[in-house]
């Protein structure tokens, strides 16, 4: 004999009361609510992570490597080393002197 939907729920509730006792049911419901909340939170975090991964996969490849001369000029500028009329080797030597 198969039980119908309402009858099945009633039987399950009676079995739960017999197993855990009436005093434990509120605690079980609270624990079930917390577990459900944690599951939902984890689900949302996972979806956000998947979106980030998709966005990074769709993003263009990393920017091309910066020109070595441009890097040298940038470093000199940040250190206050003059670069006018100097070769890269001269600029490198001045940067080394500045750094000590």
C-alpha positions, 0 to 999 in steps of 0.5 A: 500500500502506497501512501498519498502525499498528505498521508506520507507527510503525516507519517514522516512527522509522527516518525520524527516525533517518535525518534527525536521527541517533541522537545528536539523538533524546534532545535532540528528545525533551527539547525535545518534552517541554518544549514539551508542558509549556509547552502544558499550562501555557498551557492551564491559565492560559487556563482560569483566565482564562476562569473569571475572566471568566465569574465577573465576567460573572455577578457583579452590576453594580457597586455603586450610586454612593455617596450624595454626603452619605455620601462627604462624611461619610466624608472628614470622618471620615477627616480628623477634621473634626467634622460634628455640626450642620453643613451639607454646605457647612460640612463642605466648608469645614472639609475645605478648611481642614484640607487647607490 
